[in-house]
Amino acid sequence: MTDYLNEIINNQQGVGLSVAIVKDSDIIYSKGFGYSQIQPVNRPIDGNTLMSIQSISKNFMALKDKMYQAK
């Protein structure tokens, strides 16, 4: 997964992202890729970098709706 996400960042010219996988309320994987800030200096993202949720909540609602429709 790490190689794949690094490849996406490089190919899509992305700045950075953070991934967490949760199983039974436990974080089983947490890693940052790329940078949380690129100016004035590059600040790498790690598994502990705090991120703002901003408009990502729309994705959670869409997933919830799809799961509901599938039932």
Phi and psi in degrees as GROMACS dihedral restraints (atoms count N, CA, C in turn):
[ dihedral_restraints ]
;  ai    aj    ak    al  type     phi  dphi    fc
    3     4     5     6     1   -59.6    20    10
    4     5     6     7     1   -47.7    20    10
    6     7     8     9     1   -62.2    20    10
    7     8     9    10     1   -42.1    20    10
    9    10    11    12     1   -61.9    20    10
   10    11    12    13     1   -46.0    20    10
   12    13    14    15     1   -68.7    20    10
   13    14    15    16     1   -37.4    20    10
   15    16    17    18     1   -62.8    20    10
   16    17    18    19     1   -39.0    20    10
   18    19    20    21     1   -63.6    20    10
   19    20    21    22     1   -42.1    20    10
   21    22    23    24     1   -61.0    20    10
   22    23    24    25     1   -46.6    20    10
   24    25    26    27     1   -57.2    20    10
   25    26    27    28     1   -46.4    20    10
   27    28    29    30     1   -68.7    20    10
   28    29    30    31     1   -44.8    20    10
   30    31    32    33     1   -71.4    20    10
   31    32    33    34     1   -33.2    20    10
   33    34    35    36     1   -95.1    20    10
   34    35    36    37     1     3.2    20    10
   36    37    38    39     1    54.9    20    10
   37    38    39    40     1    39.7    20    10
   39    40    41    42     1   -77.8    20    10
   40    41    42    43     1   161.3    20    10
   42    43    44    45     1   -89.5    20    10
   43    44    45    46     1   -49.9    20    10
   45    46    47    48     1  -177.3    20    10
   46    47    48    49     1   163.2    20    10
   48    49    50    51     1  -156.4    20    10
   49    50    51    52     1   163.0    20    10
   51    52    53    54     1  -128.9    20    10
   52    53    54    55     1   139.7    20    10
   54    55    56    57     1  -126.4    20    10
   55    56    57    58     1   134.3    20    10
   57    58    59    60     1  -134.5    20    10
   58    59    60    61     1   134.8    20    10
   60    61    62    63     1  -114.7    20    10
   61    62    63    64     1   126.8    20    10
   63    64    65    66     1  -116.1    20    10
   64    65    66    67     1   133.0    20    10
   66    67    68    69     1  -132.0    20    10
   67    68    69    70     1   122.9    20    10
   69    70    71    72     1    51.5    20    10
   70    71    72    73     1    46.9    20    10
   72    73    74    75     1    69.1    20    10
   73    74    75    76     1     8.0    20    10
   75    76    77    78     1  -111.8    20    10
   76    77    78    79     1   135.8    20    10
   78    79    80    81     1   -77.5    20    10
   79    80    81    82     1   116.0    20    10
   81    82    83    84     1  -102.3    20    10
   82    83    84    85     1   -12.1    20    10
   84    85    86    87     1  -153.9    20    10
   85    86    87    88     1   131.4    20    10
   87    88    89    90     1  -148.5    20    10
   88    89    90    91     1   120.1    20    10
   90    91    92    93     1  -153.3    20    10
   91    92    93    94     1   144.7    20    10
   93    94    95    96     1  -105.7    20    10
   94    95    96    97     1   150.3    20    10
   96    97    98    99     1  -132.5    20    10
   97    98    99   100     1   134.6    20    10
   99   100   101   102     1    79.9    20    10
  100   101   102   103     1  -144.9    20    10
  102   103   104   105     1  -129.0    20    10
  103   104   105   106     1   143.6    20    10
  105   106   107   108     1   -86.4    20    10
  106   107   108   109     1   -17.5    20    10
  108   109   110   111     1  -150.8    20    10
  109   110   111   112     1   136.4    20    10
  111   112   113   114     1  -117.7    20    10
  112   113   114   115     1    -9.1    20    10
  114   115   116   117     1  -139.0    20    10
  115   116   117   118     1   137.3    20    10
  117   118   119   120     1   -79.1    20    10
  118   119   120   121     1   -15.4    20    10
  120   121   122   123     1  -135.8    20    10
  121   122   123   124     1   155.8    20    10
  123   124   125   126     1   -72.9    20    10
  124   125   126   127     1   125.4    20    10
  126   127   128   129     1  -117.2    20    10
  127   128   129   130     1   106.3    20    10
  129   130   131   132     1   -63.6    20    10
  130   131   132   133     1   147.9    20    10
  132   133   134   135     1   -90.2    20    10
  133   134   135   136     1   136.2    20    10
  135   136   137   138     1  -126.8    20    10
  136   137   138   139     1  -176.9    20    10
  138   139   140   141     1   -64.5    20    10
  139   140   141   142     1   -13.1    20    10
  141   142   143   144     1  -107.3    20    10
  142   143   144   145     1     3.3    20    10
  144   145   146   147     1   -68.0    20    10
  145   146   147   148     1   127.8    20    10
  147   148   149   150     1   -77.1    20    10
  148   149   150   151     1   132.8    20    10
  150   151   152   153     1  -122.2    20    10
  151   152   153   154     1   144.8    20    10
  153   154   155   156     1   -80.4    20    10
  154   155   156   157     1   136.9    20    10
  156   157   158   159     1   -73.6    20    10
  157   158   159   160     1   -30.6    20    10
  159   160   161   162     1    40.7    20    10
  160   161   162   163     1  -126.5    20    10
  162   163   164   165     1   -92.8    20    10
  163   164   165   166     1    12.7    20    10
  165   166   167   168     1   -69.6    20    10
  166   167   168   169     1   -16.8    20    10
  168   169   170   171     1   -59.3    20    10
  169   170   171   172     1   -26.0    20    10
  171   172   173   174     1   -61.0    20    10
  172   173   174   175     1   -37.5    20    10
  174   175   176   177     1   -65.3    20    10
  175   176   177   178     1   -38.8    20    10
  177   178   179   180     1   -65.3    20    10
  178   179   180   181     1   -40.3    20    10
  180   181   182   183     1   -66.1    20    10
  181   182   183   184     1   -40.5    20    10
  183   184   185   186     1   -63.7    20    10
  184   185   186   187     1   -41.7    20    10
  186   187   188   189     1   -64.1    20    10
  187   188   189   190     1   -43.3    20    10
  189   190   191   192     1   -59.5    20    10
  190   191   192   193     1   -44.6    20    10
  192   193   194   195     1   -61.5    20    10
  193   194   195   196     1   -43.1    20    10
  195   196   197   198     1   -63.6    20    10
  196   197   198   199     1   -41.4    20    10
  198   199   200   201     1   -65.0    20    10
  199   200   201   202     1   -39.0    20    10
  201   202   203   204     1   -65.2    20    10
  202   203   204   205     1   -42.8    20    10
  204   205   206   207     1   -64.5    20    10
  205   206   207   208     1   -31.9    20    10
  207   208   209   210     1   -72.1    20    10
  208   209   210   211     1   -19.9    20    10
